[in-house]
Amino acid sequence: MPVIAIEPITKPILVTEEDKHLYELLKACQRKDRKSQEKLYKQFYGFAMGICLRYTRSRDEAVEVLNDGFLKIMNNLDKYTPGLSFKGWLRRIMINASIDHYRRNEKHYENVDISYAKSNNLSPDVISFLGEEVIMNAVQGLPPSYRMVFNLYVIEGYKHSEIAQKLNISEGTSKSNLNIARTKLMKILNLETDTNAEQNG
């Protein structure tokens, strides 16, 4: 794909034709052009929603987080560095918006029984037999504190020290929540596999 030189805010960079269109769209959004903001929202809605759904209990809650994230994006476009991955930058903002939402609502979440974490007869191969939607629903079914740590550690690759700082918990709590989340998730998915086997048997 050919490269085209353009003049970004700070210094010239080489970008692809696709990058050039995105850059022009972002500049229009910085000027508060409503049509451009709507276009950016629609262009990255699916990508952003996929992130937010993992951190929330429902689609309505995910939309709330997504809209908070896009508001932050529109208000902070001057902090985006042209030439770097816009999706990567957007992803970080959506994750932080999800964390903010969790911390605002943490006191409203119910305490849950964690006795199921002692189960030790779960199959680690179960995920390979299930579809993405089933797995997504299972992750959404995790209690909020476990879902948050599971996503940050397993999906995003954060260290326990980073998670502890972001969620204002201890590293030990982060590790414990991860173990419980994995066990709970595997139990949910094993039950789903058994159900599918009975239906297809």
Phi, psi and omega per residue, in radians:
M1 nan 2.326 -3.106
P2 -1.159 2.689 3.084
V3 -1.898 2.621 -3.092
I4 -2.286 2.338 3.108
A5 -1.481 2.273 3.070
I6 -2.286 2.955 -3.137
E7 -1.835 1.746 3.085
P8 -1.348 -2.996 -3.084
I9 -1.074 -0.715 -3.002
T10 -1.797 -0.942 -3.061
K11 -2.650 2.747 -3.123
P12 -1.125 2.482 3.050
I13 -2.414 2.820 3.084
L14 -1.717 2.261 -3.118
V15 -2.391 2.868 3.057
T16 -1.392 2.986 3.099
E17 -1.043 -0.702 3.117
E18 -1.107 -0.719 3.102
D19 -1.106 -0.660 -3.124
K20 -1.093 -0.770 3.121
H21 -1.114 -0.710 3.123
L22 -1.128 -0.756 3.135
Y23 -1.044 -0.766 3.126
E24 -1.130 -0.658 3.106
L25 -1.140 -0.732 3.130
L26 -1.143 -0.670 3.102
K27 -1.103 -0.701 3.110
A28 -1.150 -0.652 3.094
C29 -1.139 -0.640 3.088
Q30 -1.090 -0.529 3.109
R31 -1.433 0.106 3.118
K32 1.161 0.517 3.066
D33 -1.279 2.005 -3.004
R34 -1.110 -0.695 -3.139
K35 -1.130 -0.676 3.114
S36 -1.200 -0.677 3.094
Q37 -1.104 -0.712 3.111
E38 -1.147 -0.679 3.128
K39 -1.137 -0.738 3.117
L40 -1.107 -0.748 3.128
Y41 -1.024 -0.853 -3.117
K42 -1.175 -0.639 -3.095
Q43 -1.131 -0.622 -3.067
F44 -1.957 0.181 -3.109
Y45 -1.038 -0.881 -3.099
G46 -1.064 -0.774 3.131
F47 -1.091 -0.810 -3.125
A48 -1.176 -0.690 -3.132
M49 -1.103 -0.678 3.107
G50 -1.024 -0.623 3.107
I51 -1.252 -0.870 -3.055
C52 -1.133 -0.604 -3.137
L53 -1.070 -0.580 -3.123
R54 -1.178 -0.456 -3.039
Y55 -1.734 -0.034 -3.022
T56 -2.191 2.949 -3.069
R57 -1.537 -0.343 -3.055
S58 -2.672 2.929 3.121
R59 -1.171 -0.649 3.117
D60 -1.071 -0.741 3.115
E61 -1.172 -0.650 3.118
A62 -1.118 -0.709 3.112
V63 -1.089 -0.695 3.109
E64 -1.063 -0.794 3.128
V65 -1.156 -0.758 -3.135
L66 -1.029 -0.775 -3.135
N67 -1.157 -0.651 3.043
D68 -1.066 -0.748 3.139
G69 -1.117 -0.765 3.137
F70 -1.164 -0.562 3.076
L71 -1.116 -0.735 3.084
K72 -1.095 -0.702 3.132
I73 -1.082 -0.851 -3.110
M74 -1.093 -0.568 -3.108
N75 -1.494 -0.161 -3.065
N76 -2.253 0.431 -3.129
L77 -1.088 -0.410 3.110
D78 -1.195 -0.279 -3.141
K79 -1.589 -0.142 3.087
Y80 -1.368 2.336 3.140
T81 -1.653 1.971 3.120
P82 -0.973 2.433 -3.133
G83 1.773 -0.456 3.051
L84 -1.501 2.875 -3.097
S85 -1.150 2.037 3.093
F86 -1.184 -0.646 3.111
K87 -1.078 -0.691 3.118
G88 -1.115 -0.726 3.121
W89 -1.148 -0.787 3.111
L90 -1.075 -0.724 -3.133
R91 -1.026 -0.785 -3.140
R92 -1.093 -0.688 -3.141
I93 -1.161 -0.725 3.134
M94 -1.156 -0.656 3.090
I95 -1.124 -0.778 3.133
N96 -1.151 -0.625 3.083
A97 -1.141 -0.643 3.096
S98 -1.159 -0.714 3.110
I99 -1.139 -0.752 3.117
D100 -1.043 -0.750 3.138
H101 -1.104 -0.750 3.123
Y102 -1.071 -0.803 -3.085
R103 -1.194 -0.578 3.093
R104 -1.178 -0.551 -3.029
N105 -1.891 0.050 -3.037
E106 -0.958 -0.706 -3.085
K107 -1.186 -0.304 -3.130
H108 -1.546 -0.220 -3.109
Y109 -1.334 2.457 -3.124
E110 -1.343 2.572 2.997
N111 -1.236 2.581 -3.078
V112 -2.201 2.713 3.103
D113 -1.335 2.219 -3.096
I114 -1.890 0.277 -3.106
S115 -1.106 -0.445 -3.136
Y116 -1.126 -0.293 -3.085
A117 -1.162 -0.263 -3.124
K118 -1.459 -0.116 -3.141
S119 -1.125 2.394 -3.075
N120 -2.248 0.318 -3.124
N121 -2.057 0.795 -3.120
L122 -1.814 2.497 -3.101
S123 -1.599 2.109 3.131
P124 -1.254 -0.194 -3.114
D125 -1.550 -0.011 -3.005
V126 -1.107 -0.591 -3.065
I127 -1.043 -0.589 -3.081
S128 -1.160 -0.281 -3.104
F129 -1.694 -0.065 -3.035
L130 -1.992 2.713 -3.138
G131 -1.405 2.888 -3.105
E132 -1.060 -0.686 -3.115
E133 -1.131 -0.688 3.127
V134 -1.122 -0.756 -3.141
I135 -1.143 -0.726 3.120
M136 -1.050 -0.764 3.127
N137 -1.106 -0.643 3.129
A138 -1.157 -0.743 3.115
V139 -1.107 -0.736 3.114
Q140 -1.109 -0.463 -3.128
G141 -1.369 -0.164 3.095
L142 -1.213 2.558 3.014
P143 -0.985 2.560 -3.007
P144 -0.882 -0.808 -3.084
S145 -1.133 -0.621 3.132
Y146 -1.337 -0.691 3.118
R147 -1.065 -0.742 -3.113
M148 -1.089 -0.857 -3.127
V149 -1.151 -0.721 3.142
F150 -1.017 -0.838 -3.127
N151 -1.131 -0.793 -3.099
L152 -1.133 -0.664 -3.092
Y153 -1.449 -0.919 -3.010
V154 -1.370 -0.771 -3.057
I155 -1.509 -0.801 -3.036
E156 -1.598 -0.337 3.084
G157 1.452 0.341 3.090
Y158 -1.244 2.635 3.037
K159 -1.459 2.793 -3.127
H160 -1.080 -0.586 3.114
S161 -1.128 -0.665 3.122
E162 -1.220 -0.737 3.125
I163 -1.094 -0.761 3.139
A164 -1.009 -0.734 -3.136
Q165 -1.183 -0.747 -3.104
K166 -1.181 -0.646 -3.063
L167 -1.738 -0.008 3.137
N168 1.039 0.827 3.081
I169 -2.271 3.023 3.103
S170 -1.449 2.795 3.079
E171 -1.082 -0.635 3.119
G172 -1.086 -0.697 3.108
T173 -1.172 -0.673 3.106
S174 -1.074 -0.800 3.137
K175 -1.129 -0.734 3.130
S176 -1.111 -0.779 3.126
N177 -1.091 -0.630 3.114
L178 -1.138 -0.808 -3.136
N179 -1.078 -0.745 3.129
I180 -1.149 -0.734 3.139
A181 -1.058 -0.775 -3.141
R182 -1.093 -0.767 -3.125
T183 -1.149 -0.780 3.122
K184 -1.098 -0.744 -3.134
L185 -1.102 -0.771 3.136
M186 -1.135 -0.621 3.117
K187 -1.142 -0.753 3.113
I188 -1.068 -0.798 -3.080
L189 -1.239 -0.591 3.078
N190 -1.128 -0.703 3.097
L191 -1.120 -0.669 3.118
E192 -1.146 -0.700 3.119
T193 -1.128 -0.745 3.115
D194 -1.080 -0.711 3.126
T195 -1.105 -0.784 3.123
N196 -1.091 -0.674 -3.121
A197 -1.144 -0.694 3.118
E198 -1.161 -0.694 3.141
Q199 -1.194 -0.594 -3.088
N200 -1.638 -0.161 -3.073
G201 -1.394 nan nan
